[in-house]
Amino acid sequence: MENGEFFLLLQKIFLFSNVKHVTQIVVFILASISLIQAQPQRIDDFIVKENLTQNSKLAIIALDSAEQPLESINGTFVFNLNGFQQDLQFHDGIAVVQHPIESSTLVFFKHKNQDKTVNKLYYIHKKDSELKPFQINGLLLLFIPLAILLIAYLFKRFLVTFVILALVYAYFHFSKGLDVSNIAESILDALKNLI
């Protein structure tokens, strides 16, 4: 074998080994990209805030388990607001509800993902053009009427007054967009979280 043939053989071996390594690197990169894209995005927790533009609209912010904003959430997610289904478009973990809030109201937010359902009850207080959302624990919807009934039982002579207060309380909840099924679901969810 002459020197020229030897160098030609070495060059072919070197090129073949480089092509093999390059192919392995390309396959690794493509596999990594497909695994990254295959991870489903989901919202396990969220918080409701006023939209930054203060246009009487609410913003829903996706949170992680440490209650920090998840900026990696992008896409369309289905939410139920007081029983009405809405497709919310998330960009960098934030979605804006399309419909503006006209007056103070109760809003029951519900989102179902692959593993579980997340629901939260908020009282949205509107003053001028400013919205202030307050999260309401579902147990309050159980304890407040029970406390009213307990006080009414203890003070029987004031029973009529407490029945009137209970009716006013019920009217307040039902006139602000909340129905019995949302109240029951919020109470059951709060009880589940205690267990």
N, C-alpha and C positions, 0 to 999 in steps of 0.2 A: 504494500500500500504506500503510495507516494504521499508527500507532505500535503499537496493540494487536495487530494481525496480525503485525507484525514481531517483537514480543517473544514472541508465541505460537510463531512459527516458530523463533526462537532457543532457546526452552525445549525444543521437540521435538528439535532438533539436539543440544542439550546432553544431554538424557535418552538419546537414541540412542547418543551417543558414550560415555556412562558405562556403559550396558548392555553395550556392546561391550567395554570395558575390564574390567568386572567378569567378563564371560564368559571373556575371555582369562585372567584371574587364576585363576578357578575351574578352568579346564581345565589350567593349569600346575600348580596345587596337586594336583589329582587324578592327573596324570601323574607328578608327583614321588613321591607316596605309592605308586603302583603300582610304580614302579621300585625304591623302597626295599624293598617287600615281596617283589619278585620275586628279589632277591638270595638265592641259596640259602645256608643255614647249613651249614658243614661243619667237621669236626674234622681238622686236618692234623697235630696233635701233641697229646700228653697226658702227664700225669704221675700217678702213683698215690701217694696219701697215706692216712694213717689218718683215718677220719671224726672230726670234731670232738667228737662225743658219746662217743667211745671205747667203742662198743658192739660191738667186734670186727668192724666192717664197714669196707670200704675205700671211699675217695672217689676218683673219677677227675676230674681237673681239665683242662679243655681249654686248650691253650696256643696262642699265635700264633707267628710265625716268630722272634720275639725271646725266646721262652720266657716270656712274660708271660701271666697268666691272661686268657682271653677271656670277659668277663662278658656278652657279647651272645649267647652260645650258649644257646638255650632249645629244648626239644622232646625227642622220643624218637629215640635213635640206637642202632643195633644194634652190639653188641660180642660177640666170642667170647672166653670165658674157659676156657682148657684144652679148647677144642673144643666147649663148650656155648654156644649162642647165647642172649644176654640182651638185652632191650630196656631200655636205661637212660634214665631221665627226667632231662634236664639242666635245671637252674634256675640262671641267672646263671653258666653255665660249669662247674657242678659237678654230678656225679651220684654217687649212693651205690649200691654193689652190694647187692642185696637179701639175699644169703645171708651170714651171719657166718662168719668164719674160725675153725675149731675148734682148729687147731694150726699150727705152722710148716709152710710149704709153698712150692712153686714154682707161680707162676701165669703163664700165657702169655696176654697181652692182645692182641687183634687187632681192628682196626676198618677197615672198607673204606668209603671215600667215593667220590665220582664220579671222582676223578683217580687216587688211589693207595691202597695198603693200608699202614696203620701198625700195626706190631706191636712189642711189647716184652715182655721176660721179666723177672719180678721174683721175688726170694726174699722171702717175707713171714715175718719172725721174730716169733713170738708169745711174749710173756713176761707172765704174769699176764693182765691185761685190755688190755695195750698191744701194738699192732702197729707194727712197723718195716719198711717196704718198702725193699728194696735192689734197684736196677736192675742186671741182669746183662747185660754185653755178649755178644752171640752168638758173638764170636770166642773168648771164654774156653771155650766148650763145645767148640771145636775144638782150641785150644792146650793145654788141660790134659791131655786124653788123649794128644795128640801128645808133650807133654813127658814124660809117664809112659812112653810107648813108647820115646822117645829115651834116657831115663835107663836103662831096662831093657836097651836094646840096648848101651849103653856099659858097663854092669855086668852081664854075662851071668850071673855067679854069683848075683846077687840077682834074677834073672828071676821066680822064684816069688813073692817078696815083692811085686814090682811088679804082677804079675798079680792077686794078692789085693787090692792097693790099687785097681787098676782095677775089679775086681768090686765092691768096696765103694763106689767112686765111682758106678758104674752103678746099684747098688742104691739109693743115696741119691737119685739123680735119678728113678728109676722109681717108687720107693715114695712119693714126695711129689707125685704127680699129673702128671708130665710124661712124654710118650711120645716115641718116636723121630721121628715126623713134626714135632712141635713143635721138637725139638732141631735137626733138619735145616733147618727153615724159619727158625729164628732165626740159624743159622750163615750161610745163604744171604743173608738180609737184611743181616747185618752185612758180608758180603763185598761186596754191592751198594753199601752206603754208603761203602765204601773206594774204590770205582772212580769 
